[in-house]
Amino acid sequence: MLSSSSTTTRSGFTLIELMVAIGILAIVTAGAVSGIAAVDGARTREAAGKVSAAVRESFDRAALSGEMHRLVFELGGSGMRLESAEGFFTLPAVGGDLGESAEERASRLAQEEEELYDGLSDEAEAGLRALRQPPTWSPVDGPLGEGVDLGNAKILSFWSDAAEGFQSKGEAILYFFPRGETQDAVFFIGDRDEETFTVRVDGMAARVHAKFGRYDHRGQEL
């Protein structure tokens, strides 16, 4: 007589197996998140390096050419370009609402410009207008004139010594003078406010400092 043995089929996971699976999933997830954060940090560091290099090149171009230069960038965007112009001019006052758009800023500055001439004679007004006539800006030759893309990172906010506080939207400009000087300035660069690189420009000494975190123009952590 043949004897047969029955087998019992077990389905599902035991509690220990389930805990082990959850632990492995947590480790894999943490590794993926850490990897993404490392990539984002590398991209932000690379963008900060591009801004620092652009500032240094702008210093050199202004000093060697004897012409005014300016870096132009859209806050919240990832592009910047370098332009130059012959001659000298007075920098426009900033003031106002630092959150205003480029169009609002242009309208406000035009109104303030007209108010300067109230009560002047025709001759005095003509002389003042000639003195304050802005130059014509043109892109410089080379990659900076064509525009530099910061990739996934953005210029989140910007301050210069012509402003009362940080500007977080609209067009922003950093000027460079023929003597190899610029304005004191601070760039906050990243893909979000929580993790940023600060690029700080010492205008008189022609030095650029890049550091992870948020620092004001004196190098004090915010």
Secondary structure, DSSP 8 states (H G I E B T S, - for coil): -----------S--HHHHHHHHHHHHHHHHHHHHHHHHHHHHHHHHHHHHHHHHHHHHHHHHHHH-SEEEEEEEETSSEEEEEEESS--------S-TT--HHHHHHHHHHHHHHTTTT--HHHHHHHHHHH-----EE-SSHHHH-EE-TT-EEEEEEETTSSS-B-SEEEEEEEETTTEE--EEEEEEEETTEEEEEEEETTTTEEEEEES-B-TTS-B-
